[in-house]
C-alpha cells in the first residue's frame, strides 16, 4: 500500500469510475500530503504499508542507512534500485516470530562451546570473541565470527549442517532435550532451506516471539529475519535490502558483514514499546525514531447501538486498513462502506468519522505527521 514503482496502489476515487495509481492521484491533488510532509519528502508519500503473512523464513538481511543507500544505488543501481533508507516496523497480528539483533556474547560463547558443528565453521575466529572482556572487544569478536560463518564455502556449511541436523534428530528419537542446540528451530530452518548458511545464524541472532500487538522496529544495519506469523509492516518508501542467507534471491555477503551493527542485545531489547494515546483510549501508537512513518492501532469496542467514532485529524497523509469489523466512513459529505481488508488513503487534515454497530472495529493506520 503506497506509491513505490515496484507495486503502486491503485485508487478508486468516489468522484471517478476509473482507477488510477496512488502516485498520480497524489500529484493531481495539491495539499493532500500536507505542507510539512511535502517539504521534507519532496512531494512524495514517504512510507509503504503492508500486510505480511510469513509461512516460510524471509532472508537474513539488513537495511542500509540513507548515506549508504545512496552509495549502493550509485554503484549498483541494478541491485539497489533506489537511494533511500528502509527503516521498518513489524506489528504482530498473530503470534509472530523472527530473528533480530545479535545475542548477548555469553549466549554465542555457549553455543560455540556446546555445538561442535557451529564451532568448527567459526574456527580460529572464535578466539577473539571467547577472550573478549569488554563491549568494544565483543563487537570486534562478533564481527570476526559472523564474517567467518557467512564466508564459509557452501559445501563445508552443508557438511556441518547435515551433521548437526542428524545429531538433533537422533536426540529427538531418543526423547532427549535438544534445546541446547536450538533443535526445533535449526531443523525447521533446514527443512525450508536445506544446507543454507542462514540456519547457523540462529546461534548469533536473538529468537524473538511477538504476541499480538507487540512490535519490532528494525533500524539501519540491524540483522534480522522474519520466520512465521502475520503482521502489519510499515517502512520508508524503499526496496533496499542486503541479503545473505535463507533466500534464493541475490546475496551480498561482503556488504552485509561490513555494514552490520555488532551490538549484543537480548530478545526483549528488540521488542518495540508502543504507548496509549492520552486523548483517545482506542488508539495505541507505534512511533519509531524516524520521520518517515508512524502507525496507530485503532480498536473501537463493541456497541449495541449505532455509534460514531471520530478519527483524529492529522497534519500529514495516512493509509487505513480494516482488520476486523465494518463501518460506514463519512468525510466531506461523502459516505462509503468499509469492511475487513478495505484500504483507504486519507489526505492531510481530513475530518473522518465512522459509524458502526454490534461488533468491535479493529484498524491500523500508517501515517506521516512530523512535528
C-alpha positions in Angstrom: 0.0 0.0 0.0 1.8 3.1 -1.3 3.5 4.6 -4.3 6.7 2.6 -4.8 7.1 1.8 -8.5 7.5 -1.9 -7.8 3.9 -2.2 -6.7 2.0 1.0 -6.6 -1.5 1.1 -5.1 -4.5 1.9 -7.4 -7.1 4.4 -6.2 -10.8 4.3 -7.0 -11.9 7.9 -6.2 -15.5 8.3 -5.1 -15.8 11.0 -7.8 -14.5 8.8 -10.6 -15.3 5.4 -12.0 -11.8 4.7 -13.2 -8.9 3.7 -11.1 -5.5 5.5 -11.2 -2.3 5.0 -9.4 -2.0 6.5 -5.9 1.1 8.4 -7.1 -1.0 10.0 -9.9 -3.8 10.8 -7.5 -1.4 12.5 -5.1 0.2 14.5 -7.8 -3.2 15.8 -9.0 -4.4 16.8 -5.6 -2.5 19.7 -4.2 -2.1 19.8 -0.4 -3.1 16.1 0.2 0.3 15.3 1.8 0.3 18.4 4.0 2.8 21.2 3.6 5.4 19.9 6.0 5.5 16.3 4.6 5.7 17.8 1.0 8.6 20.0 2.1 10.6 17.3 3.9 10.0 14.4 1.4 9.9 16.3 -1.9 6.2 15.9 -2.5 6.4 12.1 -2.2 4.5 9.7 0.1 7.3 8.7 2.5 6.1 5.2 3.6 4.9 1.8 2.5 2.3 -0.2 4.4 2.0 -4.0 4.1 0.1 -7.0 5.5 2.7 -9.7 5.7 1.9 -13.3 6.2 5.0 -15.4 6.7 4.8 -19.2 6.3 8.5 -19.6 5.3 11.5 -17.8 6.6 12.3 -14.5 4.9 16.1 -13.9 4.4 18.8 -13.0 6.8 19.1 -9.3 5.9 19.6 -5.7 7.0 18.8 -2.3 5.5 21.3 0.5 4.8 21.1 3.9 6.3 20.4 6.9 3.9 24.0 7.7 3.1 24.9 4.1 2.5 21.8 3.5 0.4 22.8 6.5 -1.8 26.3 4.9 -2.4 24.9 1.5 -3.1 22.4 2.9 -5.6 25.0 4.9 -7.3 27.5 2.0 -7.6 25.0 -0.9 -8.3 21.6 0.5 -9.4 20.7 -2.8 -11.0 20.7 -4.4 -7.4 19.9 -1.4 -5.2 17.2 0.3 -7.2 16.6 3.5 -5.1 18.7 5.8 -2.9 16.5 5.7 0.1 16.9 4.1 3.6 14.4 1.5 4.7 13.7 1.5 8.4 10.7 -0.7 9.1 8.4 -1.8 11.8 6.5 -5.1 12.2 3.4 -5.2 14.4 2.2 -8.7 15.2 -1.4 -9.6 14.3 -0.9 -13.2 15.3 2.0 -14.7 17.2 4.9 -13.5 15.1 8.4 -15.0 15.1 11.7 -13.6 13.9 15.5 -13.3 14.4 16.6 -9.8 15.4 19.9 -8.3 16.6 22.9 -10.1 17.9 22.6 -12.2 21.0 24.5 -11.4 24.2 28.1 -12.6 23.8 27.6 -15.1 26.7 25.0 -16.9 24.6 27.1 -17.0 21.5 30.0 -18.3 23.5 27.8 -21.0 25.0 26.8 -22.2 21.5 30.5 -22.2 20.4 31.3 -24.4 23.4 28.4 -26.8 23.1 27.6 -27.0 19.3 30.7 -28.7 17.7 29.5 -28.1 14.2 29.0 -24.4 14.8 32.4 -24.1 16.4 34.0 -26.0 13.5 32.7 -23.5 11.0 33.8 -20.4 13.0 37.2 -21.9 13.6 40.0 -19.7 14.9 37.9 -16.5 14.6 36.1 -17.7 17.8 39.1 -16.9 19.9 38.6 -13.1 19.7 35.0 -13.4 20.9 35.7 -16.0 23.6 38.6 -13.9 25.0 36.7 -10.6 24.8 36.4 -8.7 28.1 34.5 -5.5 27.2 31.9 -4.2 24.7 34.5 -3.0 22.2 36.3 -6.3 22.1 32.9 -8.2 21.9 31.9 -6.2 18.9 35.2 -7.0 17.1 34.8 -10.6 18.1 31.2 -10.8 16.8 32.2 -9.3 13.5 35.1 -11.8 13.0 32.9 -14.8 14.0 29.9 -13.8 11.9 32.0 -13.0 8.9 33.8 -16.3 9.2 30.4 -18.1 9.2 29.0 -16.1 6.2 32.1 -16.6 4.1 32.5 -20.3 4.7 32.3 -22.3 1.5 28.8 -23.7 0.9 29.9 -27.3 0.7 31.5 -27.0 4.2 28.4 -25.4 5.5 26.2 -28.2 4.2 28.5 -30.9 5.6 28.4 -29.4 9.1 24.7 -28.6 9.0 23.8 -32.1 7.8 25.8 -33.5 10.8 24.1 -31.2 13.2 20.6 -32.0 12.0 21.3 -35.7 12.1 22.5 -35.3 15.7 19.4 -33.3 16.7 17.1 -35.9 15.0 18.8 -38.7 16.8 18.4 -36.9 20.2 14.7 -36.4 19.5 14.2 -40.1 18.6 15.7 -41.0 22.0 13.4 -38.5 23.7 16.4 -36.2 24.7 16.1 -32.5 25.0 17.8 -30.7 22.1 17.1 -27.1 23.2 20.8 -26.6 23.9 21.3 -26.9 20.1 18.1 -24.9 19.3 17.0 -28.2 17.8 13.4 -27.3 16.8 14.5 -24.0 15.1 17.5 -25.4 13.3 15.6 -28.4 11.9 12.7 -26.2 10.8 15.0 -23.7 9.0 17.0 -26.5 7.4 13.8 -28.1 6.1 12.9 -24.8 4.4 16.4 -24.0 3.2 18.5 -27.3 3.2 22.2 -26.7 3.8 21.8 -22.9 4.0 24.3 -20.9 6.0 21.4 -18.8 7.4 20.4 -21.8 9.6 23.6 -21.3 11.6 22.6 -17.6 12.1 20.2 -18.7 14.7 23.2 -19.1 17.1 24.1 -15.4 16.5 20.7 -13.7 16.4 18.0 -13.4 19.1 15.0 -15.5 18.6 12.1 -13.1 19.1 8.5 -14.2 19.5 5.9 -11.3 19.5 2.4 -11.7 20.8 -0.4 -9.8 19.0 0.1 -6.1 19.4 3.8 -6.3 20.1 6.3 -4.9 17.6 9.8 -4.9 16.3 11.5 -1.8 14.9 14.3 -2.5 12.5 16.6 0.4 12.2 19.6 0.6 9.8 22.3 -2.1 9.9 20.3 -4.4 12.3 20.4 -8.0 11.2 17.1 -9.8 11.2 14.8 -12.3 9.5 11.1 -13.0 9.7 10.2 -16.6 10.4 6.5 -17.0 10.8 3.1 -15.3 11.5 1.0 -12.4 10.3 1.9 -8.8 10.9 1.3 -5.2 9.8 4.6 -3.9 8.3 5.4 -0.2 7.7 8.6 1.1 6.3 10.2 4.0 4.4 9.5 4.0 0.7 12.3 1.9 -0.4 13.2 -1.6 -1.6 16.8 -1.6 -0.4 17.6 -5.0 1.3 21.0 -6.5 1.7 20.6 -10.3 2.0 23.0 -13.1 2.9 21.1 -16.3 3.8 17.7 -18.1 3.9 16.9 -16.8 0.4 17.0 -17.8 -3.3 17.5 -14.1 -4.1 20.8 -12.2 -4.7 23.2 -12.4 -1.7 25.6 -9.6 -1.0 27.6 -11.2 1.9 30.6 -8.8 1.9 28.3 -5.7 2.1 26.2 -7.2 4.8 29.1 -8.3 7.0 30.7 -4.8 6.7 27.5 -2.8 7.4 26.1 -4.6 10.4 25.9 -3.1 13.9 27.6 -5.7 16.0 25.9 -4.7 19.2 24.9 -7.5 21.6 21.3 -7.4 22.8 18.6 -9.6 24.3 15.3 -10.7 22.7 13.4 -8.3 24.9 15.6 -5.4 23.9 14.3 -5.9 20.4 10.6 -5.6 21.3 9.5 -2.0 20.5 7.2 -0.5 23.1 4.1 1.4 21.9 2.1 3.8 24.0 -1.5 4.6 24.5 -2.8 7.9 23.1 -3.6 10.0 26.2 -6.5 11.7 24.3 -8.1 8.5 22.9 -8.3 5.2 24.7 -9.0 3.4 21.4 -5.6 4.2 20.0 -2.2 2.5 20.5 0.7 4.5 18.9 3.8 2.9 17.4 6.1 5.9 17.0 9.6 4.9 15.9 12.6 7.2 15.9 12.3 8.2 12.2 10.3 10.9 10.4 9.0 8.7 7.6 6.2 6.9 9.4 4.3 6.0 12.5 1.4 3.5 13.0 -1.7 3.6 15.1 -3.7 0.6 16.1 -7.4 1.7 16.4 -9.6 -0.7 18.4 -13.1 0.6 18.9 -15.1 -1.6 21.3 -18.3 -3.4 20.6 -21.5 -1.3 20.8 -25.2 -2.5 20.9 -26.3 0.8 19.3 -25.2 2.7 16.2 -22.1 4.6 17.4 -19.9 7.2 15.8 -16.1 7.2 16.1 -14.3 10.4 15.0 -10.8 9.8 13.8 -8.0 12.1 14.8 -7.2 14.6 12.0 -3.5 14.5 11.1 -1.3 17.1 9.5 0.1 14.5 7.1 -1.3 11.7 4.8 -2.3 8.3 6.1 -3.4 4.9 4.9 -6.1 3.0 6.9 -6.8 -0.7 6.7 -9.7 -2.6 8.4 -8.6 -5.8 10.1 -12.0 -6.8 11.5 -15.5 -5.3 11.8 -17.3 -3.0 9.4 -18.4 0.6 9.4 -19.6 3.5 7.2 -16.9 6.1 6.6 -18.1 9.7 6.3 -15.9 12.6 5.1 -16.6 15.9 3.4 -20.2 14.9 2.6 -19.2 11.5 1.1 -20.0 8.1 2.6 -18.7 4.6 1.8 -18.9 1.2 3.4 -15.8 -0.3 5.0 -15.2 -4.0 5.8 -12.3 -6.3 6.5 -9.5 -5.8 4.1 -10.7 -2.4 2.8 -8.0 0.2 2.4 -8.4 4.0 2.4 -6.0 6.8 1.6 -6.7 9.8 3.9 -5.3 13.2 2.8 -3.8 15.5 5.4 -6.2 17.5 7.6 -9.2 15.3 6.7 -12.1 15.1 9.0 -13.3 11.5 9.0 -15.9 9.7 11.1 -17.0 6.1 11.2 -20.5 4.8 12.0 -20.7 1.2 13.3 -22.7 -1.2 15.4 -22.8 -4.6 17.0 -19.1 -5.5 16.5 -15.6 -4.5 17.5 -13.8 -2.4 14.9 -10.0 -3.0 14.5 -7.9 -1.0 12.1 -4.3 0.0 11.5 -3.4 3.5 10.3 0.0 4.2 8.9 0.8 7.9 8.7 3.4 10.6 8.5 2.9 13.6 10.7 6.3 15.1 11.6 6.2 17.6 14.4 
